[in-house]
Amino acid sequence: MEVAKLVLGYIKALIWPVVILVALGAFSGEIRNFLKKTESISAGPGGITVTSGTGKAQTDSTPQKSPPPDVWFSSLESSFQGVACQQRAIAALDAAGFQNRTSGDVSYGYHDQAVGAVWCSAPNKSVLITVAGPYEFSRSTIGVLENYFVNSSLPAPSSGASR
């Protein structure tokens, strides 16, 4: 019985590292491709930010086709919750130049060929920011949106600002 408990203890201790190694092996190609596209990874008290893009989109000779959009994500810890977070999201989208903004748990807006969205998650006090569109616009805009949640001194809109 002691031997069985000892073996079970070893299995419990080793199972998660084995699962991780198998997952890394199974998805090594996808992980390698993602890391090649990653421009920066930063971690701090506000959360982890991974900036990844495909680079400048290349077009083919067919004029009616648009290049695929770059999609940028950022997850931040935020002191803003509920309506205050939604107002902050609308202010951030406005500052980034998005139009036709809609406010809610997920606030979003449009700019030419781009869309920006901010999801306010109340249970874990986090904010997920997403921008999809042309490379240069998406790359510069994600920072503007992040700044509105990192720098709390930036003004929030009045209560009637959501459009």
N, C-alpha and C positions, 0 to 999 in steps of 0.2 A: 504494500500500500504506500509506503514511503517513496519507493522508486517511482510509482505512478504519479504521485504528487510532484515529485522533483521534475519528471519529464513534462508534466502539464505546465509547471512553472516556466520551464525553458521555452515551451511552445508559445505561451502567452507573451513572453519577453521578446521572442524573435518574429512573431507573426507580422507585426506592422512594418518593421524594416524590410521583410521579404515582400510584402504587398507593395510597398513604395518602390523597391527595386524592379519588380515585375512591371509596374505601371510605367516607370521611367523607360524601361526597355521597350515596352509595347508602343509607347508614344514618343520615342526618341526623335523620329523624323519630324513630327509635328512640333515638338518642343524646340528642336534645332531651328526650324523655319521661323517660329515665333521670335526666338532670341535674335535671329539675324535682322528682323524688322524692328526690334526694340531700340528706340533712340535713347531712352533714359529710364532708370528705375530709382525712385527715391522713397525713403521711409522716414517718418518723423512722428511727432506727437499727433498730427492731424490725420494720419493714416498712411497708406501706401499708394503711390502714384506710379503707374506704368504708362509710358508714352510710346506708342507703337504706330507706325504708319507704313505704307507701301512705297513711300518715296513719290517722286513726281510720276503722275499717271501717264502712261504712254497710250497714244491713240493709234488706231490703224487707219488705213486709207478710206474706210467707209465713213462719209461725213455725217450720217444720221445717228451714228452710235456715240454715246457719251462714255467717257472712261468711268470705271467703277469708282464709287466714292471711297475715300479714306474714312475710317471710323475710329474715333479717339474716345477713350474712356478714362475717367478719373473718379476715384472713390475717396471721400474726405470725411473726417469726423467733424460734426458741426454743433455749435451751441444753439443754432436756430431750429425750432421745432414748429410743427403745425402751420398755422397761418403766417407766422413770422418767417418760416422757411419758404413758404410759397411766395410771399412778398419779395423776399430776397432773391428767389429764383427769377421772378419776373423782372426785377431790377437788373440782374445779371444778364438775362436774355436781351433786355432793352439796351444795355451798355454795349453788348456785343453786336448790335445791329439787327437782331431778329425781329421780324414783323409777324402780325397775326398770332400773337402770343395767347396761349390758353393756360390758365392757372388751375392747379389741383395737386393731388399727391405727386403726379408727374406734370410738370409745367414744361411747355414746349413752344417753339416758334420756328419760323421759316425765314431763310435769306437766300434769294436767288436759287441756286441748286443745292442748298445746304439745309439741314435741320439740326436744331439743338434741343436737348431735353435735360431737365434736372428733376431727379426723383428724390423727394424728401422722405426718408424712412424714420418714422418716429420711434419705433421700439429700440433701435440701436444707435440713435442720434447720428446717422450717417447720411451723406448726400452722394448720389451717383450722378455724374455729369457725363453726357454723351454728345458728341458732335460728329455728324456724318456729312461729307461733302467734298469739294475739291481740296487737294492736299494743302496748299498754302493757307487757304481760309480756315480750314479745320485746325491746322497746326497753331495758328496764332490765336484763334478764338477760344480754344480750350483753356488757355491761361487767363483770359479775361473772365471767363465764367468761374474758374477756381478762385480767382482773386476776391470775388464778391463773398465767398464763404470763409476765406482765410483772413481777410482784412475786414473786421467787423465795423470799422469806422466809415466804410463807404455807405452812402445813403440808400435807404430802401424806399420804394415808391410809396405814394399815399395809398390809402385803401381802395381808391377807385382806379388804380393804374392798370389792372388786368384788362386786356382787350379781347 
